[in-house]
Amino acid sequence: MSIDIDIGLPSGDADLPRFADIAARSLAFPAERAFTWFERAGARNIRIARRGADVIGGHIVIPMGHWVGGRAVPCVGISGVVVSPEHRSRGVCGEMMRVALEEIRREGVPLSSLYPATFPVYRAAGYEAAGTRLLYRVVLASIGPASRELEVREVASSEYAAIRALYDANARTLTGAVARTPYFWTRIHEPFGEDARAFLVEGDGGPEGYAVLSYRPAPSPLAPSEMPVRDVVARTPRAAGRILRLLADHRSVARTAAVPGGPGDALLAHLVEPRLEVAEMQQWMLRVVDVRGALEGRGWPTTVRGELHVDVRDALLRENARRWVIEVAGGRAEVREGGSGAVALDVRGLAALYTGYLSGPGVRVAGLGDGSDEELTKATALFAGPAPWAADFF
């Protein structure tokens, strides 16, 4: 049920300052940072929630994608969802999500994703946990004698294209990696309040990896410091060893490095003693906005062939709530309406299954779907892939 608020683009001179004030208080950062954020996102991607003439909240929509099965599936990220304190617990956030999803559906984008500050409101909108973001804390003195075989050099913005090509080549092998737009690359190379430097690892046939490191002052001369790794990709074993050596060579100015990665991270497998501390673990949530578009838009294992009949429940986007037949062959899926509905799926269960975050039986245990053991095992095989994760926070 909708409530009496209006949600739309910024329309007056006071809208953004008021939204910035609400965002700064809700997310605990300076208002000047909010304005930088808005500028990078672009006014066309800001949504303001009003009750009458009063700005009471808002959010940001981020055009992006997620790599799944070797294909980048279009997605709208949702970020900065805030409501002023005096208007919370009245359904404002739920209404913002309803309006956002209807807009995303009209634009023909099949997926939406976000990082939740709280789960219930987004689950009510059909989102479910579908991947992770991990930050590993690596003690630099423990890295050991990693390789110096390849050359590494700091590069300027004129050579960022090589970094982006390496990222895309690596991302297509993963599940959940963000298909980055300029918005994401600006966040990596120009982090708020930090000095980021990009280093390219050169091999005989061209670049084999890179790391973007962030330099920031320690709290005090005696306080142990940590170096944030803004982004890192190693495409070869030699590049992985050289990047670790680059990190180790900063041990005079930092005790540890915070390295973004995924479960079973290949870069950190090169550590002599990979006894890693997970400094931070966040779950990101996915929403299937268009069942057919999402399933036909992703890649599938080329070695798998099969047919799955699903009955999707979706209380918010009724176009999804029907029976579908998914035919997978040759790395593609063809989806049509109909079938037996042998596997019943809440749209949240479909999101978790879509990335392989939950198996077919796991969806049943989570209370997000049901079917026979045979059909749920088939679903697991069809949706199988690398463990889903993303390096980017948005």
C-alpha positions as CSV (number, residue, x, y, z in Angstrom):
1,M,0.0,0.0,0.0
2,S,1.4,3.4,-1.0
3,I,1.7,6.3,1.5
4,D,1.3,10.0,1.0
5,I,4.7,11.0,-0.2
6,D,6.1,12.2,-3.5
7,I,9.4,10.7,-4.9
8,G,11.2,12.3,-7.8
9,L,14.2,14.3,-9.1
10,P,15.6,17.3,-7.2
11,S,13.5,20.3,-8.2
12,G,14.5,23.2,-6.0
13,D,17.6,24.9,-4.7
14,A,17.0,23.6,-1.2
15,D,16.5,20.0,-2.2
16,L,20.1,18.8,-2.3
17,P,21.3,20.7,0.8
18,R,18.4,19.2,2.8
19,F,19.1,15.7,1.4
20,A,22.8,16.2,2.1
21,D,22.0,17.1,5.7
22,I,19.8,14.0,6.2
23,A,22.4,11.7,4.5
24,A,25.3,13.1,6.6
25,R,23.4,12.5,9.9
26,S,22.1,9.1,8.8
27,L,25.4,7.8,7.5
28,A,27.7,9.6,9.8
29,F,29.9,11.5,7.4
30,P,30.5,15.2,6.7
31,A,28.0,17.0,4.6
32,E,30.7,18.1,2.1
33,R,31.3,14.4,1.4
34,A,27.6,14.1,0.5
35,F,27.9,16.9,-2.0
36,T,30.9,15.2,-3.6
37,W,28.9,12.0,-3.8
38,F,25.9,13.7,-5.4
39,E,28.1,15.4,-7.9
40,R,29.7,12.1,-9.0
41,A,26.4,10.4,-9.2
42,G,24.8,13.1,-11.2
43,A,21.5,15.0,-10.4
44,R,19.6,12.7,-12.8
45,N,20.3,9.8,-10.6
46,I,19.2,11.4,-7.3
47,R,15.7,10.7,-6.0
48,I,14.2,13.0,-3.4
49,A,11.3,12.0,-1.1
50,R,8.9,14.8,-0.1
51,R,5.9,15.1,2.2
52,G,4.2,18.2,0.9
53,A,7.0,20.8,0.5
54,D,9.3,19.1,3.0
55,V,12.3,16.9,2.0
56,I,12.2,13.9,4.2
57,G,14.7,11.5,2.6
58,G,16.0,10.2,-0.7
59,H,18.3,7.7,-2.4
60,I,20.7,7.4,-5.3
61,V,20.3,5.1,-8.3
62,I,23.5,3.9,-9.9
63,P,23.6,2.5,-13.5
64,M,25.9,-0.5,-13.4
65,G,25.9,-4.3,-14.0
66,H,26.9,-7.6,-12.5
67,W,29.1,-10.1,-14.3
68,V,27.4,-13.5,-14.2
69,G,28.5,-16.5,-16.3
70,G,30.9,-14.3,-18.4
71,R,28.2,-11.8,-19.3
72,A,27.6,-8.3,-17.8
73,V,23.9,-8.1,-16.8
74,P,22.5,-4.6,-16.6
75,C,21.6,-3.5,-13.0
76,V,20.6,-0.5,-11.1
77,G,22.4,-0.1,-7.8
78,I,20.5,1.6,-4.9
79,S,22.6,3.6,-2.5
80,G,22.3,6.3,0.1
81,V,18.8,5.3,1.2
82,V,18.0,7.7,4.0
83,V,15.0,9.0,5.9
84,S,15.0,11.9,8.4
85,P,14.7,10.6,12.0
86,E,11.3,12.1,12.6
87,H,9.8,10.3,9.6
88,R,11.2,6.8,10.2
89,S,9.2,3.7,10.9
90,R,6.3,5.0,8.8
91,G,6.9,3.1,5.6
92,V,8.8,5.8,3.8
93,C,11.8,3.6,2.9
94,G,9.4,0.8,1.7
95,E,7.6,3.3,-0.5
96,M,10.9,4.6,-2.0
97,M,11.9,1.0,-2.9
98,R,8.5,0.3,-4.5
99,V,8.7,3.4,-6.7
100,A,12.4,2.7,-7.5
101,L,11.6,-0.9,-8.6
102,E,8.7,0.2,-10.8
103,E,11.0,2.8,-12.4
104,I,13.7,0.2,-13.0
105,R,11.2,-2.2,-14.5
106,R,9.9,0.4,-16.9
107,E,13.4,1.2,-18.1
108,G,13.9,-2.5,-18.9
109,V,16.8,-3.2,-16.5
110,P,16.5,-6.8,-15.2
111,L,18.4,-6.5,-11.9
112,S,18.8,-4.2,-8.9
113,S,21.3,-4.6,-6.0
114,L,22.3,-2.8,-2.9
115,Y,24.2,-3.1,0.4
116,P,21.7,-3.1,3.2
117,A,22.0,-1.1,6.4
118,T,19.1,-3.3,7.6
119,F,17.7,-6.4,6.0
120,P,13.9,-6.5,6.7
121,V,12.9,-3.5,4.7
122,Y,14.8,-4.7,1.6
123,R,13.6,-8.3,1.9
124,A,10.0,-6.9,2.0
125,A,10.9,-5.3,-1.4
126,G,12.1,-8.7,-2.8
127,Y,15.8,-8.3,-2.3
128,E,17.9,-11.2,-0.9
129,A,21.5,-11.7,0.0
130,A,23.3,-12.9,-3.1
131,G,27.0,-12.3,-2.6
132,T,29.7,-10.9,-0.3
133,R,32.3,-8.3,-0.1
134,L,35.4,-9.2,2.0
135,L,38.3,-7.1,3.2
136,Y,41.2,-9.2,4.3
137,R,43.8,-7.8,6.8
138,V,47.3,-8.9,5.7
139,V,50.3,-8.3,8.0
140,L,52.9,-6.9,5.7
141,A,55.9,-8.3,7.6
142,S,54.5,-11.8,7.2
143,I,54.3,-11.7,3.4
144,G,57.7,-13.2,3.0
145,P,60.0,-13.3,-0.1
146,A,57.4,-12.7,-2.8
147,S,58.6,-12.3,-6.4
148,R,60.3,-9.3,-7.9
149,E,60.5,-11.0,-11.3
150,L,58.2,-8.5,-13.1
151,E,58.5,-4.7,-13.3
152,V,56.0,-2.5,-11.5
153,R,55.6,1.2,-12.0
154,E,53.2,3.9,-10.9
155,V,50.9,5.1,-13.7
156,A,49.0,8.3,-14.3
157,S,45.4,8.7,-15.6
158,S,46.6,8.5,-19.2
159,E,47.2,4.8,-18.7
160,Y,44.1,3.9,-16.7
161,A,42.7,2.2,-19.8
162,A,45.1,-0.7,-19.3
163,I,43.9,-1.1,-15.7
164,R,40.3,-1.1,-16.9
165,A,41.0,-3.8,-19.5
166,L,42.6,-6.0,-16.9
167,Y,39.7,-5.5,-14.6
168,D,37.1,-6.5,-17.2
169,A,39.1,-9.5,-18.3
170,N,39.2,-10.7,-14.7
171,A,35.6,-9.7,-13.8
172,R,34.1,-11.8,-16.6
173,T,35.6,-14.9,-14.9
174,L,33.8,-14.1,-11.7
175,T,30.2,-14.1,-10.4
176,G,28.9,-10.8,-9.0
177,A,31.8,-8.5,-9.9
178,V,30.5,-5.0,-10.8
179,A,30.4,-4.0,-14.5
180,R,32.0,-0.6,-13.7
181,T,30.8,2.7,-15.0
182,P,32.9,5.9,-14.7
183,Y,31.2,6.4,-11.3
184,F,33.0,3.4,-9.9
185,W,36.4,4.2,-11.4
186,T,36.2,7.7,-9.9
187,R,35.6,6.2,-6.5
188,I,38.7,4.0,-6.9
189,H,41.1,6.5,-8.2
190,E,39.8,9.6,-6.3
191,P,38.6,8.4,-2.9
192,F,37.3,11.0,-0.6
193,G,40.0,12.4,1.7
194,E,42.8,10.0,0.5
195,D,45.6,10.0,-2.0
196,A,45.3,7.0,-4.3
197,R,48.1,5.8,-6.5
198,A,47.9,3.2,-9.3
199,F,50.6,0.7,-10.0
200,L,50.8,-1.5,-13.2
201,V,52.6,-4.8,-13.3
202,E,54.3,-5.3,-16.7
203,G,55.0,-8.7,-18.3
204,D,56.8,-9.6,-21.4
205,G,53.6,-9.5,-23.4
206,G,52.0,-6.5,-21.7
207,P,50.3,-5.7,-18.4
208,E,49.6,-8.7,-16.2
209,G,48.1,-7.0,-13.1
210,Y,47.7,-3.8,-11.1
211,A,47.0,-2.4,-7.6
212,V,45.5,0.9,-6.6
213,L,46.8,1.8,-3.1
214,S,45.5,4.5,-0.8
215,Y,47.8,6.6,1.2
216,R,46.4,8.4,4.3
217,P,48.0,9.7,7.5
218,A,48.3,7.5,10.6
219,P,46.2,8.6,13.6
220,S,49.5,9.2,15.4
221,P,53.2,8.5,14.9
222,L,52.9,5.6,17.4
223,A,49.6,4.1,16.2
224,P,49.7,1.1,13.9
225,S,48.6,2.1,10.4
226,E,46.8,0.2,7.7
227,M,47.1,0.7,3.9
228,P,43.8,0.4,2.1
229,V,44.1,-1.4,-1.2
230,R,41.4,0.3,-3.3
231,D,41.5,-2.3,-6.1
232,V,43.7,-5.2,-7.2
233,V,43.8,-7.7,-10.0
234,A,46.5,-10.3,-10.8
235,R,46.0,-12.1,-14.1
236,T,49.1,-14.4,-13.7
237,P,51.0,-16.1,-10.9
238,R,54.0,-13.8,-11.5
239,A,51.7,-10.7,-11.2
240,A,50.3,-12.0,-8.0
241,G,53.8,-12.4,-6.5
242,R,54.9,-9.0,-7.6
243,I,51.8,-7.3,-6.2
244,L,52.4,-9.0,-2.8
245,R,56.0,-7.8,-2.9
246,L,54.8,-4.2,-3.6
247,L,52.6,-4.4,-0.5
248,A,55.4,-5.9,1.6
249,D,57.7,-3.0,0.5
250,H,55.3,-0.6,2.3
251,R,56.0,-2.2,5.7
252,S,58.0,0.8,6.9
253,V,54.9,3.0,6.7
254,A,52.1,0.5,7.4
255,R,51.7,-2.6,9.5
256,T,48.9,-4.1,7.6
257,A,47.0,-3.8,4.3
258,A,43.3,-4.1,3.8
259,V,42.8,-6.1,0.6
260,P,39.4,-6.6,-1.1
261,G,38.8,-10.1,-2.3
262,G,36.5,-13.1,-2.4
263,P,36.2,-16.5,-0.9
264,G,39.2,-18.6,-1.9
265,D,41.0,-15.6,-3.1
266,A,43.7,-16.5,-5.7
267,L,46.0,-13.6,-5.0
268,L,46.2,-14.3,-1.3
269,A,46.8,-18.0,-2.1
270,H,50.4,-16.9,-2.9
271,L,51.1,-16.0,0.7
272,V,53.5,-18.4,2.4
273,E,51.3,-18.5,5.5
274,P,47.8,-17.5,4.4
275,R,46.5,-17.1,8.0
276,L,44.1,-14.3,7.1
277,E,42.0,-12.1,9.3
278,V,38.7,-11.0,7.7
279,A,38.6,-7.3,8.7
280,E,35.2,-6.8,7.2
281,M,32.5,-8.9,5.6
282,Q,29.4,-7.4,4.0
283,Q,26.6,-9.1,2.2
284,W,25.1,-7.4,-0.9
285,M,21.5,-8.1,-1.9
286,L,20.1,-8.7,-5.3
287,R,16.6,-8.2,-6.7
288,V,15.3,-9.8,-9.9
289,V,13.3,-7.1,-11.5
290,D,12.6,-8.9,-14.8
291,V,12.7,-12.7,-14.6
292,R,13.0,-13.3,-18.3
293,G,15.5,-10.5,-18.9
294,A,17.7,-11.6,-15.9
295,L,17.8,-15.2,-16.9
296,E,18.4,-14.7,-20.6
297,G,20.9,-11.9,-19.9
298,R,23.4,-13.9,-17.9
299,G,25.8,-16.5,-19.0
300,W,25.4,-20.2,-18.2
301,P,27.9,-23.1,-17.9
302,T,28.6,-24.3,-21.5
303,T,29.0,-27.9,-20.2
304,V,25.5,-27.9,-18.7
305,R,22.2,-28.6,-20.5
306,G,18.8,-28.9,-18.9
307,E,15.3,-27.6,-18.4
308,L,13.9,-26.2,-15.1
309,H,10.2,-25.3,-14.5
310,V,9.8,-22.6,-11.8
311,D,6.8,-21.0,-10.2
312,V,7.9,-17.5,-9.1
313,R,6.1,-15.6,-6.3
314,D,6.5,-11.8,-6.4
315,A,4.0,-9.7,-4.5
316,L,5.4,-6.4,-5.7
317,L,6.2,-6.8,-9.4
318,R,3.2,-8.9,-10.6
319,E,4.7,-9.4,-14.1
320,N,7.2,-11.8,-12.6
321,A,4.7,-13.8,-10.6
322,R,3.9,-16.7,-12.9
323,R,5.3,-20.1,-14.1
324,W,8.4,-20.1,-16.3
325,V,10.3,-22.7,-18.2
326,I,14.1,-22.2,-18.3
327,E,15.9,-24.1,-21.0
328,V,19.7,-24.0,-20.8
329,A,22.1,-25.1,-23.5
330,G,25.3,-23.9,-25.1
331,G,25.9,-21.2,-22.4
332,R,22.6,-19.5,-23.0
333,A,19.1,-19.7,-21.6
334,E,15.7,-19.4,-23.3
335,V,12.9,-18.5,-21.0
336,R,9.2,-18.8,-21.7
337,E,6.0,-18.7,-19.7
338,G,4.3,-21.9,-18.7
339,G,5.5,-25.3,-17.5
340,S,4.7,-27.4,-14.4
341,G,6.1,-25.1,-11.8
342,A,8.0,-28.0,-10.3
343,V,10.2,-25.6,-8.3
344,A,8.3,-23.0,-6.3
345,L,10.5,-19.9,-5.7
346,D,9.9,-16.7,-3.9
347,V,11.6,-13.9,-5.9
348,R,14.1,-13.6,-3.1
349,G,14.9,-17.3,-3.5
350,L,15.4,-16.7,-7.2
351,A,17.9,-13.9,-6.4
352,A,20.0,-16.1,-4.1
353,L,19.9,-19.0,-6.6
354,Y,20.7,-16.7,-9.6
355,T,24.2,-16.0,-8.4
356,G,24.7,-19.4,-6.8
357,Y,24.8,-17.9,-3.3
358,L,22.4,-20.5,-2.2
359,S,22.0,-24.0,-3.7
360,G,18.6,-25.4,-4.7
361,P,18.3,-27.3,-1.4
362,G,19.7,-24.2,0.4
363,V,16.8,-22.1,-0.9
364,R,14.4,-24.7,0.6
365,V,16.2,-24.6,4.0
366,A,16.0,-20.8,3.9
367,G,12.3,-21.0,3.4
368,L,12.5,-19.3,0.0
369,G,11.4,-22.1,-2.3
370,D,10.5,-25.8,-2.5
371,G,10.5,-28.7,-4.8
372,S,11.6,-32.3,-5.0
373,D,15.2,-33.3,-4.2
374,E,15.8,-34.1,-7.9
375,E,14.5,-30.7,-9.2
376,L,16.4,-28.7,-6.5
377,T,19.6,-30.6,-7.3
378,K,19.1,-29.8,-11.0
379,A,18.6,-26.1,-10.1
380,T,22.0,-26.2,-8.3
381,A,23.7,-27.7,-11.3
382,L,22.2,-25.2,-13.7
383,F,23.1,-22.1,-11.6
384,A,26.5,-23.3,-10.5
385,G,29.5,-21.0,-10.8
386,P,32.2,-19.3,-8.8
387,A,31.3,-18.1,-5.3
388,P,29.6,-14.7,-5.8
389,W,31.5,-11.6,-4.5
390,A,32.1,-8.0,-5.4
391,A,35.1,-5.7,-4.6
392,D,33.0,-2.5,-5.0
393,F,31.0,-0.9,-2.3
394,F,28.3,1.4,-3.6
